[in-house]
């Protein structure tokens, strides 16, 4: 495999190079890594398709979606089934509200939250794909890969936090618009928070492993 560096930036005296000689990978390893690239590409298409489909549906129906919870003083709605059973909704639920009853700012903020979250997902998947490309080229322990892992973890954290800002503002304004301040309140955390949190923990662990591997690889190159 070609051993030229990906970057030829000048190094200062005694400075460690950003790149190392490529790590040999077997054909099976490269096949597995390319399979991961395919999965990331398909996942990106699914994320984009789902967002566009849901946006088109909500625009066509003239609704916007918000996550809310019922305050302690308010009784959550109870559904009656044909056999007489009573089903009470949970304290946190998702509601669809007609946009003609809301201010344009409320609608815009809620839609912006969904758009920012989708963009975050796509950015994280693109970064993961680039990391895998570097792996396929044998650049497992280069500082460039370690930086990419760090950036990916930051993007994942931003994907959790940043969409909450317009979503929280939009939901609070929605509750005000429909005059339900005494009944509903914003529910900022959804199940995607925990998925993204676990992803951040995993990618952080990968970063630690790569840093340790990078130090070992540099020590080994110094002995050759």
QUIGI-V837681 format. One record per residue. PHI is phi in whole degrees, 0 to 359 (NA if undefined). Layout:
phi=[PHI,PHI]
This chain:
phi=[NA,298,255,291,286,290,232,242,291,295,250,286,300,79,282,279,294,290,242,243,300,304,279,294,239,283,299,296,300,295,295,296,293,292,296,297,300,297,296,297,295,295,297,298,296,294,299,294,298,297,296,295,298,294,295,298,295,291,293,294,273,69,230,222,255,218,259,228,226,276,293,300,281,258,275,291,301,245,259,259,265,302,269,93,284,250,249,262,292,288,296,253,210,252,238,252,239,300,291,287,262,242,284,302,293,300,297,298,294,294,291,295,300,294,295,296,296,297,299,297,300,295,295,297,294,295,293,299,297,292,299,295,301,297,297,301,282,87,267,285,243,290,296,299,293,298,296,298,297,297,298,298,295,294,297,297,295,297,294,282,274,300,297,295,292,293,293,293,298,294,293,298,291,299,299,293,297,267,57,237,297,273,245,246,213,290,240,288,264,247,298,296,300,288,298,293,297,298,300,298,295,294,292,293,296,299,299,296,299,294,295,296,297,295,297,295,294,292,297,293,295,291,270,279]
